[in-house]
Amino acid sequence: MGVNGLTSYLRNHKAAIERTVELRKQNDTDSTNEERPAGVHVVVDGWSFIYHAYQQAHVPWVYGGEYDQFSVVIQNIVHAWLGLGMHLSFVFDGPQDTIKFPTTVSRLTSTQVHHSELFFRTSRVTRETPRFLNETRIIPPLVYPSCTETLLKLSSQFRGVDVYFADREADPFIVELAGRLGAYVTAIDSDYVILNTPGYMGYIPLDEMAWKLDVSLPSPTRTRTISIASSVASFSISDFGSDSSILEDLAEFDEGGFVPVKKKRVRTTSTKAILHPPGQAPILRSLIPPEEYSALTFTVYTPDSVAASLGIPTALLPLLGAIVGNDFTQNIKPITNGASTVHGPTRQKLLFEHKLNAAERIVYAANALSSVLRGVDKKKKNNAKPKQRSVLELIRSTVNQMLVHPNSTTERQVDDIVNGIVESALMYAIPPPPPVPQGKPRLWPTPFCALHHDMEQCRLDAFVPVPPEEDDLPQRSPTYYTNQPPQHQDALSMVQNLYLRQYREGSLDPNVLDVLITGTMWPRIFLENPDTPSTSGPLDAAGSLREWAYAILDQGIGVYMPPEPEEEEEDSNSAENPLGLANGSQTDNRQTDSEEEDEDEVIDVVDDDDIEEAGDPLVALRGALQRLKGVSSVGVSGGLPTIPDQGDESEEEESVDDDDAEECYVTEYVRRGGRVAEAQVQVQDLNALLEKAVERDNGEATSHNFGQPSMHNHAVPRTSRSHPIQLAEERERLCVLLMACGSDTQHVRNLDSQWLAPVIITRWVVRWAGVQAVSANKVITNPLLKTWSKGEIAALLRAFRHEEEENVRVPAGRPTAAAAAGSAGSPTEMSDRTVQLMARTLSVIEAMRMLIQVLCLGNRVPLHLCDLKGRVFHEGCREANVHGQVATVDASVFAAVEEGLEEYIREDQVKKAKKKKEVKPVSAVKPIQKGVSFHLLAQLDASA
């Protein structure tokens, strides 16, 4: 993640760049909402925190995710950080930018898909070894919601914990927030030494945090520290008796005695121990705190120190990152088409020699930038006087100086390289913070965003109200309607306001915003059989639930629709040379009036001081590139989301609008074989889905009862775009949820709220498997396709069960044995069927969570993922299939699952143990007497 080679450069030049900070443990570690002393403010990159914490916790992932153990690990880390006087702000990514789609697809393929293939292509014995599981680790699909759920609980308990959800990519949001708070940023991403804003304190790598162990230290001359693998054990000679064998071995070694030694291979782990001279406490490099610690030390890298070591102004660090390459470089489309088109990887080959490694490319690019600023031309090998240049000219001059083969590189290729650098550099642009009047808060200037005053700056296009046509009234934010009477509110703005508030509170997943803003859906991929269709695909159980979510979103706000192709062709024809540079290329060199104006709006580049005084060069790049491309600064390329008509409409007008409505689709990125591919899913009308649900539940293909009481005597809601389901009463929204899941039964409605979601999820996976088996119309012998048994259902319900004794707040630095060691006891045996069942269940849980959120039923139907234990499910299935022992579940809960699905549930079939064949005892072999061979030879000689 971040700039290619920058992390290696930081490690190689650590002594000259870093600054070490130490925080000592305080006494008030358990204070909750009481006033805490002022300490260090740290902004935490949420996804970096998840990846690093899950990797170091060694929580078993193969069972589907032991989310209860992971929640305990998160609590321990946060408690320990609070005990050091830290104020924590966790920030998570928002909806994805379209430019990062190829990078996301590549990462999913190389990790989730390929690791899953490797697991199922390996023998059962090998794939159960700890080494194999560690090398093929797959992040479980529900770690994000379980982490945010845990952090939100901690935020409600402690003043020193805040949770934010960014507008788009979290990196600029995090640095801007850190600048407002005067905070550090901790993550595993080198972009945080490129991004900069006033007040930003610097970047703390998560993997360079180290805990000082709290041990009683005897005299320095009598202490020995022994490092075994990744653990640190400090022993004092006084801790052993005089008859200790360790002392004898040491004495024998000191006297020159020979001790047999077997050289062992050193194990490399993520947790490293640093040994210090005698008399000093050892340091444990880890994110997870040990049981006893006295302080936390970490290194800080600032953009100023990095720029100083490279010899360039701090303001040019984004250009350096764009030249070397980052996450966006390979995904930028070239501005020209043809044989000479330059793509991302080719750009790097044209600028850097093959012999340069990643860290050396950083230095090489920085030297090129520095020489251009000083007016040194390596081609002419003379020192020219510095001349004034615009930022685009600076980039072009640097590219020309870095070309490996300048004579064979065309001007069109140079234009492509410059355009890619500009596009990549703009990703680092952070607007200057507005002045804050005295007495006003630094954050939350408006209720809809923690940083921005204007809603358009958030880049959440689906929540920006669009005024009616031919109306000169200014655009109004959703908060404008909060104090207005209901009869004066339009439905669109009310739903926008509702969803935006839920997203900022953490009650709406960013995947929902992907549907509204980019028209995409990214179902999380987990361990599943590669020879079967994906359990997260549109034709599987989870896909049917997502169809309901799309219909609800389309009715309330409108699903994103791409623009018409004619508009794109006009834009491409009007900008053959988007950069407007005098490059002598073969294309038309005519410049428009706007391009001539752009030449006047430049930033002079002479030396370091002028660069700093001129401000951020990305501002000029952004304005120039946007005017040249003819796009707006707000929103993503591709147009705005569809906005339903909000005028007063009669039923006739509604029917006409529904019939004439343009078809829209959501692009789902799911596994297809051994790759991640696109799947187009048409967005259905919500009323049509409700009609189908009534027909399905009643078992008759009639529609005359629509709007009348259903088979369970509950009225079916009547919705429209002027009266969306999001604004209906809770009982109507709950009715839609139960109808969508085929669970509108009396037993389900009588359940306690904490069991509603687990029962609905279980009923849906059982129903889907049963329908597939019935539609096959033949005896199913494949164990992966069989219906659910009672033992498997009971095991799944037990995996959801909340254990009171496990819901204990763990003190800081005291992780549970299971969380620290990775598992408790011996590994649980898994079958291919249980792995596939768990994969489908996890996909359904994700889709069900999305459906609950879009219906705003989070409080009525809570889904506590921190209670989910995948290993319990596998253990329960094994006990039912092998020993015939069904897990104990509340009778009312099991009855709610079974009601109406009796034909889809089978009895458990206990596997018969194979009879052991009686093995005949092996006859004793007569031992050969000593010297018998020589005796035979003697007899042969005598006979001769």
N, C-alpha and C positions, 0 to 999 in steps of 0.2 A: 504494500500500500504506500502511496505517496510518490515522491520523486525517485526515479531509478538511480540507485547507487548512493543516494544521500545518506542513508542510514550507515552504510559502510564507511563513508567519508567521516561522519561524526565519530564513529568508534576509532578510526585510525588517527584522528586529530583530537581525541577526547581531552587530553591535558591542556590544550590551548584554547578550547572552546567552552568546556563545561564549567559549571559552578555548583558546588555541593551545598545542600541544605540539610540540616538535622532538626527534627522535631522530637522533643522529649515527651514521654508519657505523663499525662496529667492525672490527678486523683479523681476528678468528677467524671468518670467514664460512663456512669449510668444516669446522668441527669437527662431529663427528657425535654420538656418545653420551658425549662427554667433558663434564665439569662446565662449565656456562656461567655467567657472572656474572649476578647478579640484574638483571632488566630489567623492562620493562613487559609486563604480561599482558593479552592481547587475546582476547576471545571473538568468533568470526567466525560470522555467520549464513550457513549453507552455501548456501542457494538465492540469497540476495542476491549472494554471492560468485560463484556460477556465472553468473548473468545479467550482472553487470557485467563480469566478466573475459571472457566470451565476446563481449560487444558491443565491448569495447575491443580485443580481440585481432584482430578482423577476420578470423577464421578462416572460410573459405568453407563455408557451411552447405548450399547447394543440392545438393551431391553426396551428402548423407546424413550428413555430419559427418566432418571430418578430426580424429579423436579423438587421433591421435598428436601433431598440432600443438598441440591444446588442452592435452594433458598436459604438453608442454614449457612452455607459458605458465604453467601452475599451478606447476610446479617453479621457474621463474624468480621468480615472486612470493614464494613461500614462502622460497626461499633469500635473497632480498633482505630480507625481513622478519626472518629469523633473524639476518642480518648486522647489523641495527640493535639487537639485544639483545631482541627480542620473544619472548615465550612464547605460542604460538598454540594455541587450542582451537576447532576447527571443530565446529559443531552443525548437524545436519540434522533436518528435520521427520519426525515419525512418521506413523502413520495419521491420516487426515483426520477432523475432527469433522463430524457431520451438518449442523450449522448453516452450514458453509462450502460445502456442496455447490452451492447456486445460484451463489455467487461463482465457484467453480471452473468450472462449466459456462459461465458468461458469459465468462470469460477465455479458455477454450479456443475458444469460438465466434468471438470477436472477433480472435483471433490466429491460431491454427493453421488453423481451417476457412476463415475469410474470406481469409486471405493465400494459402492454397492455391488457392481459387477465382480470386483475382485473378491469380495466376501463370498458370493455364491459360487464362484469358480474355484474356490479353495476347499480342501478336504475339511470335514467337520472337526477333526482333531486339531489341525493347524489353526483354523480360524478362531478357536477358543483360547488360544494362548495370549497372554497379556501383551507381548510384543506385537503380534499381528493386529490386535484390536487398537493399540496405540498408534500404529502406523497408518491404519485405515480409518481413523476416527472420523465420524460424521456428526456434526452438531445437530442434536435433536431438534425437531421443528418447533417445539413450544418453549424453547429457552427464552426467547424474547418476551412473550407475554408473562411467563413466570417471573422473569427478572424485573420487569416493570411493575408487576403486581407486588412483589416484595419491596421494591424501592418506594412505591407509593404508600405502602403501610408504614415504612420507616419515616417517610416524610410527614405523615400525620402524627407521629410520635415525637420527632425531634425537630427542633428549629434549625438545626444545622444541616438538614438534608432537603434539597429541592430537586424537582424533576421537570425537565423541559422537553418539548418535542418540536424539532426544527421545522422550518417551512419546506425545505428540500434537503440537499446535501448538508449534513450537520457541520462540516468543517468550518465554513465561513461563519455560521451562526455561533459556533463554540468560541471562536476567537473574538468575534464581536461582543459576545456576552462576557468573556474574560476581560476585555478592555473596559467595559462598563463597570465591572466589579473590582478591577485591579487584581486579577487572579492569574494563577498558573493554569495550564492545560496538561492533563495526563492522558496518554493514549499510546498506541503503537502505530504511528503514522508520521512520516517525515514531512508531510505537508505543513505541520504546525511550526516548523522553523522557516517556512516560506510565507505563510499568512502573517499579517502584522496589522496592528491598529494601536492607537494611543492608549496606554494603560495596560497593555498585555505584558505579563511578567515573564513568560517563557514556557517552553515545552519540557515536560517530564516524561521520559519513556517509562511505561509500566514495567518493562522487564529489567529496569535498572533500580528498582526500589529494593532496599535492603533493611532488614530488621536487626537491631542490636539485641542479642540475647541477654536476658536478665539472669545471670548466674553469679553465684558467690565465688569470688576469685581469691584464692590463697596467694601466698607470696610468689612473685614472678619466677623465682629460681626453681620452684618445685612443681611447676605446672606443665603438663604436656597436653597438647590438643591433637586428637586422632581423628582424621577425616576418613570416613568409610562411605564410598559411593557418593551420594548426594546429601547424606546426613552428617551433622556435626555433633560430636560427643566430647565434652571437656571433662577430663578425669584429673583428679589431684592424687598424688602419691599417698597422701594421708587417708584417702578413701579406701585403701586396701590394707589388709593385714600383712604382717611380716612374712606369713607363709604363702602369700599370693603367688600363683604361678606366673602372673604377668611380670612381677618383679624379678623372678628367677630368669625368665626369658630375657628381660632387659639386661640383667647382670651378665648373663652368658654372652649377650651380644657385645656388651662393653668390654668384656675380657678377651674378645677376639675369637670366641667359640664359633663353630660353624652351625648355622641355622638353615635348615632346608627351606627354600623359597620357591614358590610357584607364581610366576607372573600371570596376573589376571588382566583381562581386557577391561579398560576403564569405561564405565557406563556414563553416557552423557544424558543429563536430565535437565528439565527446565528450572529446577530449583538448585542453586549452587551455593556452596559454602565458601566464604572468604576467611582464610586463616590470618590472624593478626599476631604480632609479636607477643611473647609471654607477658601477662599482666593486663592485656586488653581483652574486652569481651569479643567473642566471635560474632560474625555477621552472617545472617541467613538471607540470601537474595531470593525473594519470593514475594508474590502479591498477597498470599494468604498469611496472616500473622501466626507466629508460633504461640505456644501456651504461655510462655513468659518472655517478655521483651521490655526493654527500657527506652528505646528510641527508634525512630525511623529515619533513614538517610536516603536521599535521592539526588540525582543530578539534574541540572537545569540547563537547557540550551535556549538561547535567545536569538532572534533573527539578526540583531546587531552584531553579536559575537560571531555568528556564522558568516555574515557578509564581510566582516573585518578580516577573518581568516582567509577568505577567498579574494579579497582585494577589490570588491565592487560595492557600490552603494546599496543600502538595504532595500531601497525602492525597486531595484532591478532583480531581486531574488525571484519574483514570479516569472520574469523572462528567462532566467537561468533554468528554473524548473520546467518551463515549456520547451526550451531548446533540448535539454537532456531527455525529457520524456516523463510523463506521469500517467495516471489512470485514464486520462481523456485523450492522450495523443493518438493512440492507434484507432480511435473511434471517430475521428474528425473526417468528414467527407471532403475529398479534394474539390477545388473550385473549377477544375477543368476535366474534360473527358477525352480519352484517347490513349494512344500507346505510351505517351510520355507522362501519364498521370502518376503522381507520387502519393503513395499511401503511407500510413504511419510507420511500419517497420522499414520501408524504403527510405524514409526521411532520415532515420538514424544512420543507415548505411552510407548515405551521401555526405553526412556531416562528420562521422567519426570513423577512424581506422579500426579495423577488426582487432588489432592487438591491444587496444585500450580496454581495460575492464570498466565496470560501472563506476567505481570511485574515481578512476583516472579521467573519465569523461566529465565528471563534475569540475575538476580542476582545469581541464582543457577548455571547456566552454566558458568558465569564469575568466580565464586568461584572454580568450578571444574578446569577450565583452570589455574587459579592462583595456585591452590594446586599442579597440575602436574608440573608447572614450578618450584615450590619451592621444588619439590621432596617429597611431602607429599602424602602418600597413605592412604586413608580413610578406605580401607579394612583391612590393617595391623595396622592402628592407630599408626604409628611411623613416625618419621621424618628422611627420608633418605637423603643422600647427593645428590645434583642435578647432574644428569648425562647428557651427551650430547645425544640429540635425533634429528632425522630428523623431518621434519614437519609431515610426515605421521605417524611416531611413536607418535608424540605429539597428533595427532587426535585420534589415536587408544587408547592411554593411557587415554585420557579424556573420550572417549566413554565407556571404560571398567569401569571407576570410576563412571560414571553417570548412568549405567544400573540399572533399578529398580529391575529386577529379574536376576541377573548375572548367577545364577546356571541353569536357564531354557532357557537361550539365547544361541543359537548355534554360532559357529564361522562364518558360512555362513551368518547369520543375521548381525553379527558385520561387516563383509565385505561390506554388502549392506549399512549399516549405514555410514561407513567411505567413501564409494564411493559417496553416496549422499551428504555428507558434502563437499567433494572435489569439486564435480560438482557445488554446490551452491556457494562455496567460490570463484571459478574462475570467476563468474559473476561480482565480484567486482574488478577484476584486471585492473589496469590502468598502461600502460607502462610509464617508466620515461621519462620526457620531454627531447628532445635532446638539446644540447647546442646551443644557438642562438648567432651567431657572432655579434660583435658590429656593429651597424649601420643597421642590418637586422631587418625586422619586426617580431614581435612575432607571428603573425597570417598569414595565407595564404602563407606558404612557397612554395606551388604550386597552380596553378589555380583550381585544382580539389578538394581541401580539405583545410579547415581552420586550421587544426592541423597537418596533417600527411605529411611527405615527400614522403612516398612510397604509391602507390595506393593500394597495397595489404593490408595495415594496415586498410583501410577503410571498409573492409569486404563487399564491393559492387561487388560481383563476376560477375554480368552481365556486368560490365563496365571495367573489367580487361581484356585487350587483350591477347588472347592465341596465341603464335607463331605457325606457321605451323609445322607439324611433320617433324622430321629429319632436323631441322634447329637450329643451335647453336646461333642464334641471341638472344640478351636479350629481355625480355618483355618490351614493350613500352607503356607508358600511353597515353590516348587519346589526351593529349595536344601536343604530338609529332607531330601531323598532322596539327596543326592549321596554320602553316606558309608554308605548302607544297602546291605545285600546285594541282589543283583538279584532274588532270589526274594521279597523283601519289598517291592519297589517295584511300584506300580500303573503300568500303561502310560501312562495319561493324564498323570500328573505327570512321568514320564520324558520324554515328548514335549514337554510344556510347558517343562521345564527345558532341553531341547536347543534348541528354537526360540528361547527367550528369550536364551540365551547367544549363539547365532548372530546374533541381531538386535543385541545390544549390541556385538558384534565387527564388525558391518558386513557379515556374510555372508548376511543375509536382508533382502530389499527391503521397504520399508514397504507396498508394494502387497499383499504376502502378508498382512500384518497387517490391511489393509482387509477382506480376505475373511473373516478370523476375527472381527473386532470389529464391523464395520458391514455385512457381507454385500455389499460392493460391490467392483468392479474398475474401474480407470481406465487402460485401455491408452493409451499415449502416441500422439498423432496427429502425423503428419508430412505432408510434401508428397506428394500423390497426386491422381490424376485425379478431379475431383468428379462426373463422369458415370458412374463405376463404383462398385460397392459398396466399402465401406471395407475396406482390407487388414487392419485390426485388429478387424473384426467377428467375431461368434461363428461365422459360417458360412464364414469364410476359413481359411487355413492356421494362423494363430496361435490361432484359437478352438478348434480341435481339441486343441491342446497344453494350453491352459488347462483344458479339461475334465478332463484327467488330473491336473493340479495341484489342482483343486477336490476331486476324489475322494480324493486322498492326504491333503489337509488335513482333510477330513470324517472320514476313518477314524482319523486320529491325535488330533485335538482336537475337531473339530466345527465346521461352518460356521455362522455367525451366522444365527439365525432371528428375525424380528420377533415381538412378542407377539400374542396373539389380540385381535381387535377389541373383544371384550366388555370387556376390562380397560381399554382406552382410553376406552370410553364411560362406564364407572364413574368414571374419574378426571375426565372432563370434566363429568359431571353433578354431582359433589361439589364443584366449584370454579367456580361461576358468577362469583364476584368474587375472583380469586386474590390480589389485593393486600390485600384486607381493609381498604380505606380508607373512611372516612366521607365519601362523595362525593355522596350524595343522588341516585345514579343510579336509573334505572328498574328495575334488577334488584333481586333480593331482597337486603335489607341485613342479613339475619341473619348473625351471626358465630359461628363455632365456638369451642370452648374453646381450641384451639390458637392461634386468631387473637387471643383476648384475652390469652393469655400473651405473644404477640409484641409487644403494645403495651407491656408492661413491660420488654422487653429492647430498650432504645434507647440510642443514643449522643447525649448532649447536644451541641448545636451552638450555641456562643455567639460565640466569636471564634477567631482563628487558633491561639492557644496551646491552647485547649481541643480543637480539632480534632487537633492533633499529639499531645496527651496521650492522647486517646481511642483512638489506634491506627488501624488500617486500617478505614474504614467499610465496605469490601466484605465483611468478615467477618459483620457484622450483616445485610447484604443477602443474602448467600448462605444463612445459616441461615433467615432469614425466608421467602425465596422457596422454598426446598426444602420446608419444612414446609407452606407454603400450597399448594404443588403436589402434595405427597404423593409426592415422588420421593426416591431415595437419593442420597447424595453420591458414591457410587461408580458408575461405569459411565455409559453413554450411555442416553438414553431409548430404550426399545424392548426391554429385556430382555437376558438373558445368552445367550451362545452355547450351542448344543446340546452337551451333554456325553454322550458315549457311556457305556453301562453298563460298569463295570469289574469287576463281580463275576465269580466263577468260572462259566463258562458252557460248556455242552457244545455239540456241533455242532448238536443239535436246537434248543437255545435260541438259538444264533446264527442259524439259519435262520428261526426265528420272529421274532426281533428284526429281521432284515433285511426280512422280508416286511411286518411291521407298522410299519416305520420311516416317519416322516412325510416327505413330499417337501419338499426345501428347494431354494432358488434363490439364485443370485448375480446381482446387478444390475450389468450392464456398461454403462458410459457410453462409447458409440462414436459415430462420425460417421454420420449418416444424411442424405444429401443435403447441404444447407447448414447443418445444425445438429447439435448434440450431443444424442443421445436415449438413453433407457434401453432395455436389452435384457435380458430375463429368461432365464437359462441354468439349466436344471435340473442339480443335482449328481448325478452317476452313482455307482454302486457300483464300487469299484476292481476287485473280482473279475469283475464283468460286463465291464468294459473289457478286462481281461486275456483273458477268453474270446474277445471279439471280435477282439482282436489276434492270437490263435492261429489263429482261423478265417481271418482276412485273410492271414496269412503262409503258411498251409498251402494256401490256396485251396480249402478244402472246408468246408461248413457242418455240422461235427460238433463235439460238445462232449465226447465220451467220452475224449479225450486230455488233458483239463484236469488238471493236476497231474503229467502225464507229460512226459518229455523232448520238447521242441519239434523243429521241423524242423532246428534247428541244434544238437541234442543238448545243450541247456541246460535245466535244470529250471525250470518256471514257478513262481514263488513263490506260496505259499498264505498269504494274509493274512486278518486279522480285526481287530475292534476291540480285542480283548484281546491281539493280537499284530500291531500295525500295522507297515507296511512301513518306517517311520522307524527302528524298532529292529532291523531285520533286518541280516544281514551285508552288507558292501559289494558282494559279487558279486551278491547277489539284488537289491539296489537298482539296480545297473548294468543288470541284466537287464530290470527294469521300464522303465528309461529307454530302452533300445534297442528294446524291444518297442513302447513308446508311439510311437516315431519311425519304426518300420518299418526299423530299421537293425541288427537282430540278425544280422549276417553275420560271416563269418570275417575278411574283409579289414578290417572296421571294428574288430573286437576286437584285431587285430594292430597297429593304429596306435599311434604314440606319443601320450601323454596330451595334449600340446599341440595335436594335430590332431583329437582326438576331437570336440570341440564344433563346429569349423568344418565338418567332414565331415558330421556329423549334421544340422546346420542346412541345408547345401547339399542333402543328400539329401531332406530334408523338403520344401523349396520345389520341387525338381524333381519329386518324386513327386506333390505336390498339383497342380501344373500339368498333369502327364501324366494324372492321374485325371480332372481336369475336361475335358480334351480328349477322352478316350475316352468319357466319359459323354455328351458332346454328340452323339456319333454322326454327325458331319458334318465336312466340311472346314472348318477354321477359317481365315478370312481376316483377322480382326481381329488386328493384330500384338500387341495387349495380352494376348491370350488364347492365344497360341501357346506350345508347349512350349519348354523351354530348349535352347539349342544348346551344343555343346562349347566354343565360344569364350566364351560367357557364363558357363559353369560354371568354366572356367579363370580368367576375370577375377575372379569372386567369391572363389575360393580364393586368388588372389594378393592380393586386398584384405585377407585375414586374415593374410597371411604376416608373420612377425616378422623385421624386418630388423636384423641385428646392428649394422650401421654406424649405424643411427638410434637405437639404444638407448644413447645417450651422455648422461651427466649434464652438463647445460648450466650453466655458472657463473651466479651471480646477476647479473641485469641484462643478460644477453646472449641475447635471444630470437633464434630462427632467422629468417632472411630471410623464409621462407614464413609463419611465424607472425606476423611484424611487418607484412608487407605484405598479408597475406590470401591470397595465392596465389603460386605460382611459375610464371612464364611466362604464356602466353596462356590464356584460359579454355578449358575442355574442352567440346566440343560434346556435348550431351545430346539424346536422343530421348525421346518420351513413353513408349516401352516401357521403356527403362532406368530412367527415373524411377519407373515403376510397379513394376518388379522390385525396385528398391532399397527402396521403401516396404514391400513385402511382406516382404522379407528382414529389415528392421529390426524389423518386428512379430514375425516368427518368432524373431529373436534375443532379444527381450524375453521372449516366452513360454517359450523354451527356457531362458533364464536362471532364470526362475521355477521351472520344472520341476526343474532341477538343484538349486536351493536347497531346495525342499521335500523332495527325496530325500536331502539332506545329502551331495551328491557334489561339492562345490566343489573339493576337493583332487584327486579322481580324474578329474574332467572340468573342468579349468580353462577359463575363458572370458575371455581377456585382451582387453577392449574397447579398451584404449589402443593396440592394434596395428591397429585397423580403419581403413582409408583408403577412403572412398567414391569419391574422385576416381580412384583406381586402377581401380575397377570400371568406371566410365564410359569411361575411356580404353581398357581392355581390350576392352569390348564394341564400341567404335567401330573399333578395329583389326581385330577379327574380322569385323565386318559390312562394312567398307569395303575393307580390304586383304587379308582372309583370313588374317591373322596371329594365331595363337592364343598366349596367354600361356604361358610356360614354367612347368609345375607338376610336382612330383615324381610319378613314374609310379605309385608305390604309393598315393599319396593320391588321384589321379584314378581309379585302379582301384577304390578303396574307395567312391567316389561312384557309379561306374558299375555296380557289381555289383547285379544284380537289377532295374536300372532302364533297361536298354538300350532297351526299347521306348518309353520316355518322352523319350529324348534324340535330337535331330536334328542333322544336319550343318549347318555354317554355310553360309548362302547369301550369297555376296558380291554386293553391289549392283553392277550394271554401270554404268560411267560413261557418261553421255550423250555422244554424239558431237556435237562442235561443228559447227554448220552453217558451210559456207564462205560467207563474206561477200564479196560483190563489192567491189572497191576503189572508193571514192568518187571520181568524176572531179573533177579540180581545178577550182575555181571561178576564173574569170578575174577578177582584181582590177579594180575600177573605177578608172580613171585620175583623177588629181586634176583637178578643174575640168571633168569631162566633162558634168556637168549644164548648166553655163553654155554650153558649146560647142553642145549641142543646141538650146538656146534661141536662140543666135545664128544657127544654120542656119535655124530656123523664121522668124526675122525677115527673113533674106535672101531666102528663098523668097517671103515675103509681099510 
